[in-house]
Amino acid sequence: MIKKTITYTDYNGFKRTEDFFFNLSKAELIDMEFGVYGGYSEAIKKIVDSNDTPSIMKCFKEIILKAYGKKTDDGRRFIKSEELSKEFEQTEAYSEMIVDFIQHPEVAAEFIRKVMPSDIAEEAMKNPNHPALKESQN
């Protein structure tokens, strides 16, 4: 899980600083991996290798919105829904995040590594060809 503190100006002109939470569970990663013929990670690798910017942006958006949620106070649940994702997407905080990723690809790569469960991220770190690491090496 990653907590991202984002400062943005809301639609009433007020400057806000808020914490946003992102996480992909092992079950979600498995679903993503097996939901694409040939595997999600392989599909991302092909997109990155081909330098297909529109597809890269689509992947970033998909990962951000799939990972966004709200942690319960007791820490037992991380609540996600299409409605919550849409709410976040409609904020300037989301826009700030996307701009930051475009301007700083290493920040995007770090986000992807941190949004994964720690044991999966550690395994990805051992594999220098893993798609989550590819962008940070360029």
BELRA-V160218 format. One record per backbone hydrogen bond with DSSP energy under -1.0 kcal/mol. NH is the residue of the N-H (numbers start at 0). CO is the residue of the C=O. E is the energy in kcal/mol with one decimal. If there is no record, write none. Layout:
nh & co & e
NH & CO & E
NH & CO & E
This chain:
nh & co & e
1 & 21 & -2.8
3 & 19 & -3.3
5 & 17 & -2.8
7 & 15 & -2.6
9 & 13 & -3.1
12 & 9 & -1.8
15 & 7 & -3.5
17 & 5 & -2.3
19 & 3 & -2.3
21 & 1 & -2.3
22 & 66 & -2.4
23 & 114 & -2.3
28 & 24 & -2.4
29 & 25 & -2.5
30 & 26 & -2.3
31 & 27 & -2.5
32 & 28 & -2.8
33 & 29 & -2.6
38 & 35 & -2.7
42 & 38 & -1.9
43 & 39 & -2.6
44 & 40 & -2.1
45 & 41 & -2.2
46 & 42 & -2.0
47 & 43 & -2.9
48 & 44 & -2.9
49 & 45 & -1.9
50 & 47 & -1.0
51 & 46 & -1.8
52 & 50 & -1.5
55 & 51 & -2.4
56 & 52 & -2.6
57 & 53 & -2.0
58 & 54 & -2.2
59 & 55 & -2.5
60 & 56 & -2.6
61 & 57 & -2.5
62 & 58 & -2.8
63 & 59 & -2.9
64 & 60 & -2.6
65 & 61 & -2.3
66 & 62 & -2.0
67 & 63 & -1.5
68 & 20 & -1.9
69 & 78 & -2.3
71 & 76 & -2.5
74 & 71 & -1.7
78 & 69 & -2.9
84 & 80 & -2.4
85 & 81 & -2.6
86 & 82 & -2.5
87 & 83 & -2.4
88 & 84 & -2.6
89 & 85 & -1.4
90 & 87 & -2.0
94 & 90 & -1.2
95 & 91 & -2.6
96 & 92 & -2.2
97 & 93 & -2.4
98 & 94 & -2.5
99 & 95 & -2.4
100 & 96 & -2.2
101 & 97 & -2.2
102 & 98 & -2.6
103 & 99 & -2.0
106 & 103 & -1.6
107 & 103 & -1.4
108 & 104 & -2.4
109 & 105 & -2.1
110 & 106 & -2.3
111 & 107 & -2.3
112 & 108 & -2.2
113 & 109 & -2.5
114 & 110 & -2.1
120 & 116 & -2.4
121 & 117 & -2.4
122 & 118 & -1.6
123 & 119 & -2.3
124 & 120 & -2.1
125 & 121 & -1.1
129 & 126 & -2.1
132 & 129 & -2.0
133 & 129 & -1.2
137 & 134 & -1.0
